[in-house]
Amino acid sequence: MSATARLSAIIPVLDDAERLRRLLAALRADPHLEIVVVDGGSGDETPAVASAAHRLLAAPSSRGGQLRAGVAASERDWVWFLHADTQLEASAIRTLAGHLDAPGWGFFAVRLDNRAWPYRVIEQAMKWRSFATGIATGDQGIFVHRRLLDAVGGVPDQPLMEDVELSKRLRRIAKPQRLSAAITTSCRRWERRGVLRTMVLMWTLRLRYFAGASPEELARSYDS
């Protein structure tokens, strides 16, 4: 039996039709992988595109809440959290399949889809930070065995920093597997807001979170 027959890819979406279409095509190249899409109330063609997944759910628009709904609907031992704008090569799925032997958790290195030099610096900074701290962000394709996920209370039901909080909880009970293989994510956030401004914003939000700010308050700052 293929190792990916034990794996469910869970994708929270909101108005992500074109990006989701590309990701689903890559995932469906593996016939054993279960694909669960959780829509947060899209107004575009996302639900129609998501019909290519094995399961399509509706949930209130909250990244953590959508992920929790996806986990509850999945039927596999392992779950793999992906953003709709993630771009996968077949090698990423093969690499992950080789790390599903014993219960654990981990994440990938990240590659940004703009090849200009500032984005190479961002990539390396993200890799060094996550590899050194054991804390990953959602665009790094966090994967976790259901036994560990249940042990930490599941995905935190919060609109922002759910990935950071989940990593914090998981690293207390198990060392993460840090995969050197990279998955590609969109850098449209940096392109739209500017590289320096976005970096300052993300670090400020993270510091405020560690200082005790609520995820709801941070989400309002992130979306403003």
PyMOL commands that set and color helices and strands:
alter all, ss='L'
color gray80, all
select helices_A, chain A and resi 3-6+17-27+46-50+63-73+90-97+117-133+138-140+146-151+162-171+188-193+195-210+215-223
alter helices_A, ss='H'
color red, helices_A
select strands_A, chain A and resi 7-13+34-39+55-58+78-81+105-112+143-145+177-185
alter strands_A, ss='S'
color yellow, strands_A
deselect
rebuild
show_as cartoon
